[in-house]
Amino acid sequence: MGFFQTKYSFQRHIREFRSYLNPRKLTLSEVINFYSNDNRAFIAMIGRSLNLRKPFAFWVDLASYQNLIISKEQAGIERALGSTFFARGMNCLYCQFN
């Protein structure tokens, strides 16, 4: 994931995706997957850092931060699905999983 090399390359990656957004081109699943994949890569990077050398001075802080990011990812998906449910009057992704 080369776009994580610098803050600016990651911002460019997000900006390019957002400029492409069009409800007729992308589904809700594709948009959620885009952000979830980036979040998953970021969370994995934190996890690799935790496995480098235990314990280091801020290991507990970094592990806590990783758990916070995971919970924010899950809350973000919940918000996206919830707002779609109320906006459309149905939950398209919910139907796919049942």
C-alpha angles and dihedrals in degrees: 000000000000094000090074092064093094138006089247095052090051091049089050090050091053093043092052092051093048092050088056094050113122124152089223093054103039133042125219088253092056093050093047090047092051093056094037092053091052091046091047090053091049092048090049090052090054090048092052089051090053090054095050100084125347129232106021126160098272100027093120091048092051092047090050090049090051091053090048091053091049091052092047089052091053092046090050092054090047091052093048093050093042095051090047090050093053095040095050099028092237140062109239096184092046089059091053093057098046 
